[in-house]
């Protein structure tokens, strides 16, 4: 079963020129990026190593992407080291939005 993923910005350290807290986008069918607004390549680079496993049922705790053994919500950080660039480091929460799609 392939699961859709929702990515939500939950925290920003510094000043991100792209995202605001609460912004969301999704990954449908395990590979289709869906967004109503522009996305930042730094954030996508952080998601790339994990989205395939998460959409195929590997849990957040199995990947070391959660606290307190939470299986449903993964946390990732964008690659912008804001303390050195003057930009913003974004913390994203990745969660499963459905389980109705077959591989």
C-alpha positions as CSV (number, residue, x, y, z in Angstrom):
1,X,0.0,0.0,0.0
2,X,1.3,3.4,-1.0
3,X,0.4,6.2,1.4
4,X,0.1,9.9,0.7
5,X,2.2,12.2,2.8
6,X,1.5,15.7,4.1
7,X,4.4,18.0,4.9
8,X,3.7,20.8,7.3
9,X,6.1,23.6,8.4
10,X,6.0,23.6,12.2
11,X,8.9,25.8,13.2
12,X,11.3,28.3,11.6
13,X,14.6,29.4,13.1
14,X,15.7,32.6,11.6
15,X,14.1,34.2,8.5
16,X,12.9,31.8,5.8
17,X,12.2,33.7,2.5
18,X,9.9,30.9,1.3
19,X,7.9,29.3,4.1
20,X,5.6,30.4,6.9
21,X,4.6,28.3,9.9
22,X,1.6,26.2,8.9
23,X,2.5,26.0,5.2
24,X,1.8,22.6,3.7
25,X,2.4,20.5,0.6
26,X,1.9,16.8,-0.2
27,X,3.4,13.9,-1.9
28,X,0.7,11.8,-3.6
29,X,0.9,8.2,-4.7
30,X,4.5,7.9,-3.3
31,X,6.1,10.3,-5.9
32,X,3.8,13.2,-7.1
33,X,4.7,16.5,-5.5
34,X,1.6,18.7,-4.9
35,X,1.7,22.3,-3.8
36,X,-0.3,25.4,-4.2
37,X,2.7,27.7,-3.5
38,X,6.4,27.7,-4.3
39,X,8.7,25.2,-2.6
40,X,12.3,25.5,-1.5
41,X,14.9,23.1,-2.8
42,X,16.6,23.0,0.6
43,X,13.5,21.5,2.1
44,X,13.0,19.0,-0.7
45,X,16.6,17.9,-0.4
46,X,15.9,17.0,3.3
47,X,12.8,15.0,2.4
48,X,14.2,13.0,-0.5
49,X,16.0,10.4,1.5
50,X,12.9,9.5,3.4
51,X,9.7,10.1,1.4
52,X,9.8,6.7,-0.4
53,X,10.2,4.7,2.8
54,X,7.5,6.7,4.7
55,X,5.0,6.4,1.8
56,X,5.5,2.6,1.8
57,X,4.8,2.1,5.5
58,X,8.2,2.3,7.2
59,X,7.4,4.2,10.4
60,X,8.9,7.4,11.7
61,X,10.4,5.7,14.7
62,X,11.9,3.0,12.6
63,X,13.7,5.7,10.6
64,X,14.8,7.6,13.7
65,X,12.6,10.6,12.7
66,X,10.4,10.9,15.7
67,X,10.5,11.4,19.5
68,X,9.0,9.1,22.1
69,X,8.4,6.3,19.5
70,X,5.8,8.2,17.5
71,X,5.1,6.1,14.5
72,X,2.9,8.6,12.7
73,X,4.8,11.9,12.5
74,X,8.3,12.3,11.2
75,X,10.4,15.5,11.7
76,X,12.9,16.8,9.2
77,X,15.0,20.0,9.0
78,X,15.9,21.9,5.9
79,X,19.6,22.2,5.0
80,X,19.9,26.0,5.4
81,X,22.3,26.7,8.3
82,X,20.6,30.0,9.2
83,X,23.2,31.1,11.8
84,X,25.7,31.3,9.0
85,X,23.6,32.3,6.0
86,X,21.2,34.8,7.5
87,X,18.3,32.6,6.1
88,X,16.0,30.3,8.0
89,X,16.1,26.7,9.1
90,X,12.7,25.1,8.7
91,X,11.4,22.2,10.7
92,X,8.9,20.1,8.8
93,X,6.4,17.5,10.1
94,X,5.7,14.7,7.7
95,X,2.6,12.6,8.3
96,X,0.6,10.0,6.4
97,X,-2.7,11.2,5.0
98,X,-4.3,8.0,3.8
99,X,-3.8,4.3,3.2
100,X,-6.1,3.7,0.3
101,X,-3.7,3.4,-2.6
102,X,-2.1,0.2,-3.8
103,X,1.4,-0.2,-5.2
